[in-house]
Amino acid sequence: MQSIGRRDIFIGIAPGVANRLPPKHPDEEVKFMLPITPDEQRRLLNLRARARRRGILVKSSAKPLSQKNRGGLMIADASKQVVIAGPTFNLTIDAAERLYDEHLAEEEAKIVADASALIR
């Protein structure tokens, strides 16, 4: 069993598991989820609150890691019952924030386009 240190947090990692954290690119899949720092916890709570106001869920899975559960986050639309991003719980907090903001911008653009079509 190897140990990986991240700031002052240490966690045992089973042999053979990728041990590179954090991902170098926000879209890169999370291989496993380490305990998050207070700053990351604040960002996650803020993202969940912003998303909840729009009917969007930011979920994290507590199930064991597998092909369908990478230990990260998933963004889902509660009203449409569709996954927006991270179907295998593979998003980092950075990627989840960016993808939520992109989704929100797309939805607002659709609303403006529909409203302008009605005016004409």
Residue pairs with C-beta under 8 A, 6 or more apart in sequence:
1 12
1 13
1 14
1 15
2 12
2 13
2 15
2 19
3 10
3 11
3 12
3 13
4 10
4 11
4 13
4 19
4 21
4 34
6 21
6 34
7 37
9 34
9 35
9 37
11 34
11 35
13 19
13 32
17 31
17 32
18 31
18 32
20 31
21 31
21 34
22 92
23 29
23 30
23 92
26 92
26 94
26 95
26 98
27 95
28 92
29 70
29 72
29 88
29 90
30 70
30 71
30 72
30 89
30 90
30 91
30 92
31 70
31 71
32 65
32 70
32 71
33 60
33 71
33 72
36 44
36 93
40 93
43 93
43 97
44 58
44 73
44 93
47 58
47 93
47 96
47 97
47 100
48 58
50 100
51 57
51 58
51 75
51 100
54 104
54 107
55 77
55 78
55 79
56 75
56 76
56 77
56 78
56 84
56 100
56 103
57 75
57 76
57 77
57 78
58 73
58 74
58 75
58 96
58 100
59 73
59 74
59 75
59 76
59 89
60 72
60 73
60 74
60 89
61 69
61 71
61 74
61 89
63 69
65 71
67 88
68 88
68 89
69 88
69 89
70 88
70 89
70 90
71 89
72 86
72 89
72 90
72 91
72 92
72 96
73 86
73 89
73 91
73 92
73 93
73 95
73 96
74 83
74 85
74 86
74 87
74 88
74 89
74 91
75 83
75 84
75 85
75 86
75 91
75 96
75 99
75 100
75 103
76 82
76 83
76 84
77 83
77 84
84 99
84 100
84 103
85 91
85 95
85 96
85 99
85 100
85 103
86 95
86 96
86 99
91 99
